[in-house]
Structure formats: C-alpha cells, structure tokens
Amino acid sequence: MKTLRSIKKADLILVLVLGIIIALIWLWNGHHNSKQDLVAEIIRNGQIIQKVDLNKVKNPKYITLKNGIKITILAEKGRIRVLHADCPNKICVKTGWLSQPGDMAICVPSDTIVVIDVPD
C-alpha cells in the first residue's frame, strides 16, 4: 500500500497543473455563456409570431396566443417557458424553463414552438 511519502513531486505538480487548467476552462465557460445573446422565437403554423430578447426582459412578460389552442408563455430575464396550454397532454408545459441556445418546447396540437435561437 502506497503512503503519502511515495507520491513524487512531479505527481503533485501534474495534479496542480490539471486543476488550474480545469478551473480556467470552467471560469471561461461561465463568463462566456453569461454574455451570450438569448433570443427566443415563438413560432406558430410555421410563422414567427414574436421574438423576445431574454437578456432585456426586466419584468415577467406574459404572451397569450388565442387563435386555435390557447397557450400562455412566460418570459423572464434569461429564460422562457410555456406556462399554460389548452392541449390534452401539456408536454410543452412539462418541458419547463428554456434558458440555453437550442432549448425548445413544442406543442404539436397547436403547431406552436418556443425555441431559443442558436447564435451564428
């Protein structure tokens, strides 16, 4: 069985360097993601109904689509969700909050999609 005395100085340096690299990657990703543009699109019947810049939302914003199946969407700073839908299964509601590029909630019966744009 190895003891702490059998750990070489090079092993400690390697662990320290790996730890620093991991910390730098984590910090860079956190800082980079916090500045990304978050624009949600609300699409119904293949047409963009509305775009919401989630970085600029200051107060909760409710968007209600009444034509066909009624859907209520809630946008807050940095996130959006389908809050209520009159469709049978409510899968779009169960999807919860969308906050990352590419996240989407789809309501098939109402032909509605809420998606956060993927930046170019």
C-alpha distances in whole Angstrom, upper triangle without the diagonal:
4,7,10,11,10,12,15,19,20,17,18,22,21,20,23,26,25,25,29,30,29,31,34,34,34,37,39,39,40,43,44,44,46,49,50,53,53,56,57,59,61,63,65,67,66,67,65,67,65,62,60,59,56,55,59,59,59,60,60,62,63,65,67,68,71,72,71,68,67,64,63,60,59,57,56,54,51,52,54,55,57,58,60,62,65,63,62,58,57,54,55,55,52,50,50,50,50,48,47,49,49,49,52,54,56,59,61,64,65,64,62,59,57,55,53,54,52,52,54
4,7,8,6,8,11,15,16,14,15,18,18,17,20,22,22,22,26,27,27,28,31,32,32,34,36,37,38,40,42,42,44,47,47,51,51,54,55,58,60,62,64,66,65,66,64,65,63,61,59,57,54,53,56,57,57,59,58,60,62,63,65,67,70,71,70,67,67,63,62,59,57,56,54,52,50,50,53,53,56,57,60,61,64,63,62,58,57,54,55,54,51,50,49,49,49,47,45,47,48,48,51,53,56,59,60,63,64,63,61,58,56,54,52,53,50,51,52
4,5,6,7,11,14,16,13,14,17,18,17,19,22,22,22,25,27,26,27,30,31,31,33,36,36,37,39,41,42,43,46,47,51,51,54,55,58,60,62,65,67,65,66,64,66,64,61,59,56,54,52,56,56,56,58,57,60,62,63,65,67,70,72,71,68,67,63,62,59,57,56,54,52,49,50,53,53,56,57,60,62,65,63,63,59,58,55,55,55,52,50,49,49,49,47,46,48,49,48,52,54,56,59,61,64,65,64,62,59,56,54,52,53,50,51,52
4,5,6,9,11,13,11,11,14,16,14,16,19,19,19,22,24,24,25,28,29,29,31,33,34,35,37,39,39,41,43,45,48,49,52,53,56,59,61,63,66,64,65,63,64,62,59,56,54,51,50,53,54,54,56,55,58,60,61,64,65,68,70,70,67,66,62,60,58,55,54,51,49,47,48,51,52,55,56,59,61,64,62,62,58,57,54,54,54,51,49,48,47,47,45,44,46,47,47,50,52,55,58,60,63,64,63,61,57,55,52,50,51,49,49,50
4,5,8,10,13,12,12,15,16,16,17,20,21,21,23,26,26,27,29,31,31,33,35,36,37,39,41,42,43,46,47,51,52,55,56,59,62,64,67,69,67,68,65,67,65,61,59,57,54,53,56,57,57,59,59,61,63,65,67,68,72,73,73,70,69,65,64,61,59,57,55,52,50,51,54,55,58,59,62,64,67,66,66,62,60,57,58,57,54,52,52,50,50,48,47,49,50,50,53,56,58,62,63,67,67,66,64,60,58,55,53,54,51,51,52
4,6,9,11,10,11,14,15,15,17,20,20,21,23,25,25,27,29,30,31,33,35,36,37,39,40,42,43,46,47,50,51,55,56,59,61,63,66,68,66,67,65,66,64,61,59,57,54,53,56,57,57,59,59,61,63,64,67,68,71,73,72,69,68,65,63,60,59,57,55,53,50,51,54,55,58,59,62,63,67,65,65,61,60,57,57,57,54,52,51,50,50,48,46,48,49,49,52,55,57,61,62,66,66,65,63,59,57,55,52,53,50,50,51
4,7,8,6,7,11,11,11,13,16,16,17,19,21,22,23,25,27,27,29,31,32,33,35,37,38,39,42,43,47,47,51,52,55,58,59,62,64,62,63,61,63,61,57,55,53,50,49,53,53,54,56,55,58,60,61,64,65,68,70,69,66,65,62,60,57,55,53,51,49,46,48,51,52,55,56,59,61,64,62,62,58,57,54,54,54,51,49,48,47,46,44,43,44,45,46,49,52,54,58,59,63,63,62,60,56,54,51,49,49,47,47,48
4,5,5,7,9,10,11,13,15,16,17,19,20,22,23,25,26,27,29,31,32,33,35,36,38,40,42,43,47,48,51,53,56,58,60,63,65,63,64,61,63,61,58,56,53,51,49,53,54,54,56,56,59,61,62,65,66,69,71,70,67,67,63,62,58,56,54,52,50,47,48,51,53,56,57,60,62,65,64,64,60,59,55,55,55,53,50,50,48,47,45,43,45,46,47,50,53,56,59,61,64,64,63,60,57,55,52,49,50,47,46,47
4,5,5,6,9,10,11,12,14,15,17,19,20,21,23,25,26,27,29,31,32,33,35,36,38,40,41,45,46,50,51,55,57,59,62,64,62,63,60,62,60,56,54,52,49,48,51,52,53,55,55,57,59,61,64,65,68,70,70,67,66,62,61,57,55,53,51,48,46,47,50,52,55,57,60,62,65,64,64,60,59,55,55,55,52,50,49,48,47,44,42,44,45,46,50,52,55,59,60,64,64,62,60,56,54,51,48,48,46,45,46
4,5,5,6,9,10,10,12,14,15,16,18,20,21,23,24,26,27,29,30,32,33,34,36,38,39,43,44,48,49,52,55,57,60,62,60,60,58,60,58,54,53,50,48,46,49,51,52,54,54,56,58,59,62,63,67,68,68,65,64,61,59,56,54,52,50,47,44,46,49,51,54,55,58,60,63,62,62,59,57,54,53,53,51,48,48,46,45,42,40,41,43,44,47,50,53,57,58,62,62,60,58,54,52,49,46,46,43,42,43
4,5,5,6,9,10,11,12,14,15,17,18,20,21,23,24,26,27,29,30,31,33,35,37,38,42,43,46,48,50,53,55,58,60,58,59,56,58,56,53,51,48,46,44,48,49,50,52,52,54,56,57,60,61,64,66,65,63,62,58,57,54,52,50,48,45,42,44,47,48,51,53,56,57,61,59,59,56,54,51,50,51,48,46,45,44,43,40,38,39,41,42,45,48,51,54,56,59,59,58,55,52,50,47,44,44,41,41,42
4,5,5,6,9,10,11,12,14,15,16,18,20,21,22,24,26,27,29,30,32,33,35,37,40,41,45,47,50,52,54,57,60,57,58,56,57,55,52,50,47,44,43,46,47,48,50,50,52,54,56,58,60,63,65,65,62,61,57,56,52,50,48,46,43,41,42,45,47,50,51,55,56,60,59,59,55,53,50,50,50,47,45,44,42,42,39,37,39,40,41,45,47,50,54,55,59,59,57,55,51,49,46,43,44,41,40,42
4,5,5,6,9,10,11,12,14,15,16,18,20,21,22,24,26,27,28,30,32,33,35,39,40,44,45,49,51,53,57,59,56,57,54,56,54,50,48,46,43,41,45,46,47,49,50,52,54,55,58,59,63,64,64,62,61,57,55,52,50,47,45,42,40,42,45,47,50,51,55,56,60,59,59,56,54,51,50,50,48,45,44,42,41,38,36,38,39,40,44,47,50,53,55,59,59,57,54,51,48,45,42,42,40,39,40
4,5,5,6,9,10,11,12,14,15,17,18,20,21,23,24,26,27,29,30,32,33,37,38,42,43,46,49,51,54,56,54,54,52,54,52,48,47,44,42,40,44,45,46,48,48,50,52,53,56,57,61,62,62,59,58,55,53,50,48,46,44,41,38,40,43,45,48,49,53,54,57,56,57,53,51,48,47,48,45,43,42,40,39,36,34,35,37,38,41,44,47,51,52,56,56,54,52,48,46,43,40,40,37,36,37
4,6,5,6,9,10,11,12,14,15,16,18,20,21,22,24,26,27,29,31,32,36,37,40,42,45,47,49,52,54,52,53,51,52,50,47,45,42,40,38,42,43,44,46,46,48,50,51,54,55,58,60,60,57,56,52,51,48,46,43,41,39,36,37,41,42,45,47,50,52,55,54,54,50,49,45,45,45,43,40,39,38,37,34,32,34,35,36,39,42,45,49,50,54,54,52,50,46,44,41,38,39,36,36,37
4,5,5,6,9,10,11,12,14,15,16,18,20,21,23,24,26,27,29,31,34,36,39,41,44,47,49,52,55,52,53,50,52,49,46,44,41,39,37,40,42,42,44,45,47,49,50,53,55,58,60,60,57,56,52,51,47,45,43,40,38,35,37,40,42,45,46,50,52,55,54,55,51,49,46,45,45,43,40,39,37,36,34,32,33,35,36,40,42,46,49,51,54,54,53,50,46,44,41,38,38,36,35,36
4,5,5,6,9,10,11,12,14,15,16,18,20,21,22,24,26,28,29,33,34,38,40,43,46,47,51,53,51,51,49,50,48,44,42,40,38,36,39,41,41,44,44,46,48,50,52,54,57,59,59,56,55,52,50,46,44,42,40,37,34,36,39,41,45,46,50,51,55,54,54,51,49,46,45,45,43,40,39,37,36,33,31,32,34,35,39,41,45,48,50,53,53,51,49,45,43,40,37,37,34,33,34
4,5,5,6,9,10,11,12,14,15,17,18,20,21,22,24,26,27,31,32,36,37,40,43,45,48,50,48,48,46,48,45,42,40,38,36,34,38,39,40,42,42,44,46,47,50,51,55,56,56,53,53,49,47,44,42,40,38,35,32,34,37,39,42,43,47,48,52,51,51,47,46,42,42,42,40,37,36,34,33,30,28,29,31,32,36,38,41,45,47,50,50,48,46,42,40,37,34,34,31,31,32
4,5,5,6,9,10,11,12,14,15,17,18,20,21,23,25,26,30,31,35,36,39,42,44,47,50,48,48,45,47,44,41,39,36,34,32,36,37,38,40,40,42,44,45,48,50,53,55,55,52,51,47,46,42,40,38,36,33,30,32,35,37,40,42,45,47,50,49,50,46,44,41,40,40,38,36,34,32,31,29,27,29,30,31,35,37,41,44,46,49,49,48,45,41,39,36,33,34,31,30,32
4,5,5,6,9,10,10,12,14,15,16,18,20,21,23,25,28,30,33,35,39,42,44,47,50,47,47,45,46,44,40,38,35,33,31,34,36,36,39,39,41,44,45,48,49,53,55,55,52,51,47,46,42,40,37,35,32,30,31,35,37,40,42,45,47,51,50,51,47,45,42,41,41,39,36,35,33,32,28,27,28,30,31,35,38,41,44,47,50,50,48,45,41,39,36,33,33,30,29,30
4,5,5,6,9,10,11,12,14,15,16,18,20,22,23,26,28,32,33,36,39,41,45,47,45,45,42,44,42,38,36,34,32,30,33,35,36,38,39,40,43,44,47,48,51,53,53,51,50,46,44,41,39,36,34,31,28,30,34,36,39,41,44,46,49,48,49,46,44,40,39,40,38,35,34,32,30,27,25,26,28,29,33,36,39,42,44,48,48,46,43,39,37,34,31,30,27,27,28
4,5,5,6,9,10,11,12,14,15,16,18,21,21,25,26,30,31,34,37,39,42,45,43,43,40,42,40,36,34,32,30,28,32,33,34,36,36,38,40,41,44,45,49,50,50,48,47,43,41,38,36,34,32,29,26,28,31,33,36,38,41,43,46,45,46,42,40,37,36,36,34,31,31,28,27,24,22,24,25,26,30,33,36,39,42,45,45,43,40,37,34,31,28,28,26,25,27
4,5,5,6,9,10,11,12,14,15,17,19,20,24,25,29,31,34,37,39,43,45,43,43,40,42,39,35,33,31,28,26,30,31,32,34,34,36,39,40,43,44,48,50,50,48,46,43,41,37,35,32,30,27,25,26,30,32,35,37,40,42,46,45,46,43,40,38,36,36,34,32,30,28,27,24,22,24,26,27,30,33,36,40,42,45,45,43,40,37,34,31,28,28,26,25,27
4,5,5,6,9,10,11,12,14,15,17,19,22,24,28,30,33,36,38,42,44,42,42,39,41,38,34,32,29,27,25,29,30,31,34,34,36,39,40,43,44,48,49,50,48,46,43,41,37,35,32,30,27,24,26,30,32,36,37,41,43,46,46,47,44,41,38,37,37,35,32,31,28,27,23,22,23,25,26,30,33,36,40,42,46,45,43,40,36,34,31,27,27,25,23,25
4,5,5,6,9,10,10,12,14,16,17,20,22,25,27,30,33,35,39,41,39,39,36,38,35,32,30,27,25,24,27,29,30,33,33,34,37,38,41,42,45,47,47,45,44,40,38,35,33,30,28,26,22,24,28,30,33,35,38,40,44,43,44,41,38,35,34,34,33,30,29,26,24,21,19,20,22,23,27,30,33,37,39,42,42,40,37,33,31,28,24,24,22,21,22
4,6,5,6,9,10,11,12,15,16,19,20,24,26,29,32,34,37,40,38,38,35,37,34,31,28,26,24,22,26,27,28,30,30,32,34,35,38,40,43,45,45,43,41,38,36,32,30,28,26,23,20,22,25,27,31,32,36,38,41,41,42,38,36,33,32,32,30,27,26,23,22,19,17,19,21,22,25,28,31,35,37,41,40,38,35,32,29,26,23,23,21,21,23
4,6,5,6,8,10,11,13,15,18,20,24,26,29,32,35,38,41,39,38,35,36,34,30,28,25,23,21,24,25,26,29,29,31,34,35,38,40,43,45,46,44,42,38,36,32,30,27,25,22,19,22,25,28,31,33,36,38,42,42,43,40,37,35,33,33,32,29,27,24,23,19,18,19,22,23,27,29,33,36,39,42,41,39,36,33,30,27,23,24,22,21,23
4,5,5,6,8,10,11,13,16,18,22,24,27,31,33,37,39,37,36,33,35,32,28,26,23,22,20,23,25,26,29,29,31,33,34,38,39,43,44,45,43,41,38,36,32,30,27,25,22,19,21,25,28,31,33,36,38,42,41,43,40,37,35,33,33,32,29,27,24,22,19,17,18,21,22,25,29,32,35,38,41,40,38,35,31,29,25,22,22,19,18,19
4,5,5,6,8,10,11,14,16,19,21,25,28,30,33,36,34,33,31,32,29,26,24,21,19,18,21,23,25,27,27,28,31,32,35,36,40,41,41,39,38,34,33,29,27,24,22,20,17,19,22,24,28,30,33,35,39,38,39,36,34,31,29,29,28,25,24,21,19,15,13,14,17,18,22,25,28,32,34,37,37,35,32,28,25,22,19,19,16,15,18
4,6,5,6,9,10,14,15,19,21,24,27,30,33,36,34,33,30,31,29,25,23,20,18,16,19,21,22,24,25,26,29,30,33,35,38,40,41,38,37,33,31,27,25,22,20,17,14,17,20,23,26,28,31,34,37,37,38,35,33,30,28,28,27,24,22,19,18,14,13,15,18,18,22,25,28,31,34,37,36,35,31,28,25,22,18,19,17,17,19
4,6,5,7,9,13,15,18,21,24,27,30,34,36,34,34,30,31,28,25,22,19,17,15,18,20,21,24,25,26,29,30,34,35,39,41,41,40,38,34,32,28,26,23,20,17,15,17,21,24,28,29,33,35,39,39,40,38,35,32,30,30,29,26,24,21,19,16,14,16,19,20,23,26,30,33,36,39,37,36,32,29,26,23,19,19,18,16,19
4,6,6,7,11,13,16,19,22,25,28,31,34,32,31,28,29,26,23,21,18,16,14,18,20,21,24,25,26,29,29,33,34,38,39,40,38,37,33,31,27,25,22,20,17,14,17,20,23,27,29,32,34,38,37,39,37,34,31,29,29,29,25,24,21,18,15,13,13,16,18,21,25,28,31,34,37,36,34,30,27,24,21,17,16,15,13,15
4,5,5,9,10,14,16,19,22,25,28,31,29,28,25,27,24,20,18,15,14,12,16,17,19,22,22,23,25,26,29,30,34,36,36,35,33,30,28,24,22,19,17,14,11,13,17,20,23,25,29,30,34,34,36,33,30,28,25,25,25,22,20,17,14,11,9,10,13,14,18,21,24,28,30,33,32,30,27,23,20,17,14,14,12,11,14
4,6,9,10,13,16,19,22,25,29,32,30,29,26,26,23,20,17,14,12,10,13,15,16,19,20,21,24,25,28,30,34,35,36,35,33,29,27,23,21,17,15,12,9,12,16,19,23,24,28,30,34,34,36,34,30,28,26,25,25,22,20,17,15,11,10,12,16,16,19,22,25,29,31,34,33,31,28,24,21,18,15,15,14,13,16
4,7,9,12,15,19,22,25,29,31,29,28,25,26,22,19,16,13,12,9,12,15,16,19,20,21,24,25,29,30,34,35,37,35,33,30,28,24,22,18,16,13,11,14,17,21,24,26,29,31,35,35,38,35,32,30,27,27,28,24,23,19,17,13,12,12,16,17,20,23,26,29,32,35,33,31,28,25,21,19,15,14,14,12,14
4,6,10,13,16,19,22,25,28,26,25,22,23,20,16,14,11,10,9,12,15,17,20,20,20,23,23,27,28,32,33,34,33,31,28,26,22,20,17,16,13,10,13,15,19,22,24,28,29,33,33,35,33,30,28,25,25,26,22,21,17,14,11,9,9,13,14,17,20,23,27,29,32,30,28,25,21,18,15,12,11,10,8,11
4,6,10,13,16,19,22,25,23,22,18,19,16,12,11,8,8,7,10,12,15,18,18,18,20,20,24,25,28,30,31,30,29,25,23,20,18,15,14,12,9,12,14,17,20,23,26,27,31,31,33,31,28,26,23,24,25,22,20,17,14,11,10,9,12,14,16,19,21,25,27,30,28,26,22,19,16,13,10,9,9,7,10
4,6,10,13,16,20,23,21,19,16,17,14,10,8,6,5,6,9,11,14,16,16,15,17,17,20,21,25,27,28,27,25,21,20,16,15,11,11,9,7,8,10,13,16,19,22,23,27,27,30,28,25,23,20,20,21,18,17,13,10,8,7,7,10,11,13,15,18,21,24,26,24,23,19,16,13,10,6,7,8,8,12
4,7,10,13,16,19,18,16,12,13,10,7,6,4,6,8,10,11,14,16,15,14,16,15,18,19,22,23,25,24,23,19,18,14,14,11,12,11,9,9,10,13,15,18,21,22,25,25,28,27,23,22,18,19,21,18,17,14,11,10,10,8,10,11,12,14,17,19,22,24,22,20,17,14,11,8,6,6,9,9,12
4,7,10,13,16,15,14,10,11,8,6,5,6,7,10,12,11,15,16,14,13,13,12,15,15,19,20,21,20,19,16,15,11,11,9,11,11,10,9,8,10,12,15,17,18,21,21,24,23,20,19,15,16,18,15,14,12,9,9,10,9,10,9,9,11,13,16,18,20,18,16,13,10,7,5,4,6,9,11,14
4,6,10,13,11,10,7,8,6,5,6,9,10,13,14,14,18,18,16,14,14,12,14,13,17,18,19,18,17,14,14,11,13,11,14,15,13,12,10,11,12,15,17,17,20,20,23,22,19,18,15,16,19,16,16,14,11,12,13,11,11,11,9,11,12,14,16,18,16,14,10,8,6,5,6,7,11,13,15
4,7,10,10,8,6,6,5,6,8,11,12,16,16,15,19,18,16,13,12,10,11,10,13,14,15,14,14,11,11,9,11,11,14,16,15,13,10,11,10,13,14,14,17,17,20,20,17,16,13,14,17,15,15,14,12,14,15,14,13,12,10,10,10,11,14,15,12,11,7,6,5,7,9,10,14,16,19
4,7,6,5,4,5,7,9,12,15,16,19,20,19,23,22,20,17,16,12,13,11,13,13,14,14,14,12,13,12,15,15,18,20,19,17,14,13,12,16,16,15,17,16,20,19,17,16,13,16,18,16,17,17,15,17,17,16,14,14,11,11,10,10,12,13,10,8,6,5,6,8,11,12,15,18,19
4,5,5,7,6,9,12,15,18,19,23,23,22,25,24,22,18,16,13,12,9,11,10,10,11,12,11,13,13,16,17,21,23,22,19,16,15,13,16,16,14,15,14,18,18,16,16,13,16,19,18,19,19,17,20,21,19,17,17,13,12,10,9,10,11,8,6,4,6,9,11,15,15,19,21,23
4,6,8,9,13,15,18,21,23,26,26,25,29,28,25,22,20,17,15,12,13,11,11,12,14,14,16,16,20,21,24,26,25,23,20,19,17,19,18,16,17,15,18,19,18,18,16,18,21,20,22,22,21,23,23,22,19,19,16,14,12,11,10,11,8,5,7,9,12,14,17,18,21,23,24
4,7,9,12,14,17,20,22,25,25,25,28,28,26,23,21,18,17,14,16,14,14,15,17,16,18,17,20,21,24,26,24,22,19,19,18,21,20,18,20,18,21,21,20,19,17,20,22,20,22,22,20,22,22,19,17,17,15,14,12,12,12,13,11,8,8,9,11,13,16,15,18,20,21
4,6,9,11,15,18,20,23,23,23,26,26,24,21,19,16,16,13,15,13,14,16,17,16,17,16,19,19,23,24,23,21,19,19,18,21,21,19,20,20,23,23,21,21,18,21,23,22,23,22,20,22,22,19,18,18,16,16,14,14,14,16,13,10,9,10,12,13,15,15,18,20,20
4,6,7,11,14,16,19,19,19,23,23,21,18,17,14,14,12,15,14,16,17,17,15,16,14,17,16,19,21,20,18,16,16,16,19,19,18,20,20,24,24,21,21,17,20,22,20,21,20,18,19,19,17,16,16,14,14,14,15,16,17,14,12,10,9,10,11,12,12,15,17,18
4,7,10,14,16,19,18,18,21,20,19,15,14,10,11,9,12,12,14,15,14,13,13,12,15,15,18,20,19,18,15,15,15,17,17,17,19,19,23,23,20,21,17,19,22,20,20,19,18,19,20,19,18,18,15,15,14,15,16,17,13,12,10,10,10,12,14,14,18,19,21
4,7,10,12,15,15,14,17,17,16,12,12,9,11,11,14,14,17,17,16,14,13,11,13,12,15,16,16,15,13,14,14,16,17,17,20,21,24,24,21,21,18,19,22,20,19,18,16,17,18,17,17,17,15,15,15,16,18,19,16,15,12,11,10,11,12,12,16,17,19
4,7,9,12,12,12,15,16,15,12,13,11,14,14,17,18,20,20,19,16,15,12,13,11,13,14,14,13,11,14,15,17,19,19,22,23,26,26,22,22,18,19,22,19,19,17,14,15,15,14,15,15,14,15,16,17,20,21,18,17,14,12,10,10,9,10,13,14,16
4,6,9,8,8,12,13,12,9,11,10,13,15,18,20,22,21,19,16,14,11,11,8,10,10,10,10,9,12,14,16,18,19,22,23,26,26,22,22,18,18,21,19,17,14,13,12,14,13,15,14,14,15,17,18,21,23,20,19,15,13,10,10,9,10,14,14,17
4,5,6,7,11,12,13,11,14,13,17,18,22,24,25,25,23,20,17,14,13,9,10,9,9,10,10,14,16,18,21,22,26,26,30,28,25,24,20,21,23,20,18,15,13,12,13,12,15,15,15,17,19,21,24,26,23,22,19,16,13,12,10,10,13,13,16
4,5,5,9,11,10,10,13,13,17,19,22,24,26,25,22,19,17,13,11,7,7,5,5,6,8,11,14,16,19,21,25,26,28,27,23,22,19,19,20,18,16,12,10,9,11,11,14,13,14,16,19,21,24,26,23,23,19,16,13,12,9,11,13,13,17
4,6,8,11,12,13,16,17,20,22,26,28,30,28,26,23,20,16,14,10,9,6,6,9,11,15,18,19,23,25,28,29,32,31,27,26,22,22,23,21,19,15,13,11,12,13,16,16,17,19,22,24,28,30,27,26,23,20,16,15,12,13,14,14,17
4,6,9,11,11,14,16,19,22,25,27,29,28,26,23,20,16,14,10,9,7,8,11,12,16,19,20,23,25,29,30,33,32,28,27,24,23,25,23,20,17,16,14,15,16,19,18,19,21,24,26,29,30,28,27,23,21,17,17,14,15,17,16,19
4,6,7,7,11,13,17,19,22,25,27,26,23,20,17,14,11,7,6,5,8,9,10,14,16,17,20,22,26,27,30,29,25,25,22,21,23,21,18,15,14,13,16,17,19,18,18,19,22,24,27,28,26,25,22,20,16,16,14,16,19,18,22
4,7,8,12,15,18,21,24,27,29,28,25,22,18,16,12,10,7,6,10,11,13,16,18,18,21,24,27,29,32,31,27,27,24,22,24,23,20,17,17,15,18,20,22,21,22,22,25,26,30,31,28,28,25,23,19,20,18,20,22,22,25
4,6,10,13,16,19,22,25,27,26,22,20,16,14,10,9,7,8,11,12,12,15,17,16,19,22,25,27,30,29,25,26,23,21,23,22,19,16,17,16,19,21,23,21,22,22,24,25,29,30,27,27,24,22,19,20,19,21,24,24,28
4,7,10,13,16,19,22,24,22,19,16,12,10,7,6,5,8,11,10,10,11,13,12,15,18,21,23,26,25,22,22,19,17,19,19,15,13,14,15,18,20,22,19,19,18,21,22,25,26,24,24,21,20,16,18,17,20,23,24,27
4,7,10,13,16,19,21,20,16,14,10,8,6,5,6,9,12,11,9,11,12,11,14,16,19,22,25,24,21,21,18,16,19,18,16,14,14,15,18,19,21,19,18,17,19,20,23,24,21,22,18,17,14,16,16,18,22,23,26
4,7,10,13,16,18,16,13,10,7,6,5,6,9,12,14,12,10,10,10,9,11,13,16,18,21,21,18,19,16,14,17,17,15,14,15,16,20,21,21,19,17,16,18,17,21,21,18,19,16,16,13,16,17,19,23,24,28
4,7,10,13,15,14,11,8,6,5,6,8,11,14,16,14,10,10,9,10,11,12,14,17,20,20,17,18,15,14,18,17,16,15,15,17,20,20,20,18,16,15,16,15,18,18,15,16,13,13,11,14,16,18,22,23,26
4,6,9,11,10,7,6,4,6,9,11,15,18,19,17,13,12,10,10,9,10,12,14,18,19,16,17,14,14,17,18,17,17,17,20,22,23,22,20,17,15,15,14,17,16,13,15,12,13,13,16,18,20,24,26,29
4,6,8,8,6,5,6,8,12,14,17,21,21,19,15,13,11,12,10,9,11,13,16,18,15,17,14,14,18,18,18,18,18,21,23,23,22,20,17,15,14,12,14,13,10,11,9,12,12,16,18,20,24,26,28
4,6,7,5,7,9,11,15,17,21,24,25,22,18,17,14,14,12,10,10,12,16,18,16,18,16,16,20,21,21,21,22,25,27,27,25,23,20,18,16,14,15,14,10,13,12,15,15,19,22,24,27,30,32
4,6,7,9,12,14,18,20,24,27,27,24,21,19,16,17,14,12,12,13,16,19,17,19,17,18,22,22,23,23,23,26,28,27,26,24,21,18,16,14,15,12,9,11,11,14,16,20,23,24,28,30,32
4,6,9,12,15,19,21,25,28,28,25,21,19,16,17,14,11,9,10,13,16,15,17,16,17,20,21,22,23,23,27,28,28,26,24,20,18,15,12,12,9,7,9,10,14,16,20,23,25,28,31,33
4,6,10,13,16,19,23,26,26,23,19,16,13,14,11,7,6,7,10,12,11,14,13,13,17,18,19,21,21,24,26,26,24,22,18,15,13,10,10,8,5,9,9,13,15,18,22,24,27,30,32
4,7,10,14,17,20,24,24,21,17,14,11,11,8,6,6,8,12,14,12,14,12,12,16,17,17,19,20,23,25,25,24,22,18,15,14,11,13,11,8,11,10,13,14,18,21,23,27,29,32
4,7,10,13,17,20,20,17,13,11,7,8,6,4,7,8,12,13,10,12,10,9,13,14,14,15,16,19,21,22,21,18,15,12,11,9,12,11,8,11,9,11,11,15,17,20,24,26,29
4,7,10,13,17,18,15,11,9,6,6,5,6,9,12,15,15,12,14,11,10,13,14,13,13,15,17,20,21,20,18,15,12,13,12,15,15,12,14,11,12,11,15,17,20,23,26,29
4,7,10,13,14,11,7,6,4,5,7,9,12,14,17,16,13,14,10,9,13,12,11,10,11,14,17,17,17,15,12,11,12,12,15,16,13,14,11,11,9,12,13,16,20,22,25
4,7,10,11,9,6,5,6,6,9,12,15,17,20,19,15,16,12,11,14,13,11,9,10,12,16,17,18,15,14,12,15,15,19,19,17,18,14,14,11,13,13,17,20,22,25
4,7,8,6,4,7,9,9,13,15,19,20,23,22,18,18,15,13,16,14,12,9,9,10,13,15,16,14,13,13,16,17,21,22,19,20,16,14,11,12,11,14,18,19,22
4,6,5,6,9,12,12,15,18,22,23,26,24,21,20,17,16,17,16,13,10,10,10,13,15,17,15,15,16,19,20,24,25,23,23,19,17,14,14,13,16,18,19,23
4,6,8,12,15,15,19,22,25,26,29,27,24,23,20,19,20,18,15,11,11,9,12,14,17,15,17,18,21,23,26,28,26,25,22,19,16,15,13,15,17,18,21
4,7,11,14,16,19,22,25,26,28,26,23,22,19,18,19,16,14,10,9,6,9,11,14,12,14,16,19,21,25,27,25,24,21,18,14,13,10,13,14,15,18
4,7,11,12,16,18,22,22,25,23,19,18,15,14,15,13,10,6,5,5,8,10,12,10,11,12,16,18,21,24,22,21,18,15,11,11,9,12,14,16,19
4,7,9,12,14,18,19,21,20,16,15,12,11,13,11,8,6,5,7,10,12,12,10,10,10,13,15,18,20,18,18,14,12,8,9,9,12,15,17,20
4,6,9,11,15,15,18,16,12,12,8,7,9,8,6,5,6,9,12,14,13,10,9,8,11,12,16,17,16,16,12,11,8,9,10,14,17,19,23
4,6,7,11,12,14,13,9,10,6,5,8,8,7,8,9,12,15,16,16,12,10,7,9,9,13,14,12,13,10,10,8,11,13,16,19,22,25
4,7,11,12,14,14,10,11,9,6,9,10,8,9,12,15,18,19,19,16,14,11,12,12,16,16,15,16,13,13,11,14,16,20,22,25,28
4,7,9,11,11,8,10,9,6,10,11,11,13,15,18,21,22,21,18,15,12,13,11,14,14,12,15,13,14,13,16,18,22,25,28,31
4,5,8,9,6,9,8,7,10,12,13,15,16,20,22,23,21,18,15,12,11,8,11,10,9,12,10,12,13,16,19,22,25,28,31
4,7,9,8,11,11,10,13,15,16,18,20,23,26,26,25,22,18,15,13,10,12,9,9,13,12,15,16,19,22,25,28,31,34
4,6,6,9,9,10,12,14,16,18,19,23,25,25,23,20,17,13,11,8,9,6,7,11,11,13,15,18,22,25,27,31,33
4,6,9,11,11,12,15,17,20,21,25,27,27,25,22,19,15,13,10,10,8,10,13,14,16,18,21,24,27,29,33,35
4,5,8,9,9,12,14,17,19,23,24,25,23,20,17,13,12,9,10,9,12,14,14,15,17,19,22,25,27,31,34
4,5,5,6,9,11,14,16,19,21,22,20,17,14,10,10,8,10,10,11,13,12,13,14,17,20,23,25,28,31
4,5,5,6,9,13,14,17,19,20,17,14,11,8,8,7,9,10,12,13,12,12,13,15,17,21,22,26,29
4,5,5,8,10,11,15,16,17,15,12,9,5,5,5,9,10,10,11,9,9,9,11,14,17,20,23,26
4,5,6,9,11,15,17,18,17,13,11,8,9,9,12,13,13,14,12,12,11,13,16,19,22,25,28
4,5,9,11,15,17,19,17,13,12,9,10,11,14,15,15,16,15,14,13,15,17,20,22,25,29
4,7,8,12,13,15,13,10,8,6,9,10,13,15,16,16,14,12,11,12,13,17,18,22,25
4,7,10,12,15,14,10,10,8,11,13,16,18,18,18,15,13,11,12,13,17,19,22,25
4,6,9,12,12,9,9,9,13,15,18,20,19,19,16,14,11,11,11,15,16,19,23
4,6,8,9,5,7,8,12,14,17,20,19,18,15,12,9,8,7,11,13,15,19
4,7,9,7,9,11,15,18,21,24,22,21,18,15,11,10,7,10,11,13,17
4,6,6,9,12,15,19,21,25,23,22,19,15,12,9,7,9,9,11,14
4,6,9,12,15,19,21,24,23,21,18,14,11,8,5,5,5,7,11
4,6,10,12,16,18,21,20,18,16,12,10,7,5,6,6,9,12
4,7,10,14,16,19,19,17,14,10,8,6,6,8,9,12,15
4,6,10,12,16,15,13,10,7,5,4,6,9,11,14,17
4,7,10,13,12,11,8,6,5,7,9,12,15,18,21
4,6,9,9,8,6,5,6,8,12,14,16,20,22
4,6,6,6,5,6,9,12,15,18,20,23,26
4,5,5,7,8,11,14,18,19,22,25,27
4,6,8,11,14,17,20,22,25,28,30
4,5,9,12,15,19,21,23,27,29
4,7,10,13,17,18,21,24,26
4,7,10,14,15,18,21,23
4,6,10,12,15,18,20
4,7,10,13,16,18
4,6,9,12,15
4,7,9,12
4,6,9
4,6
4
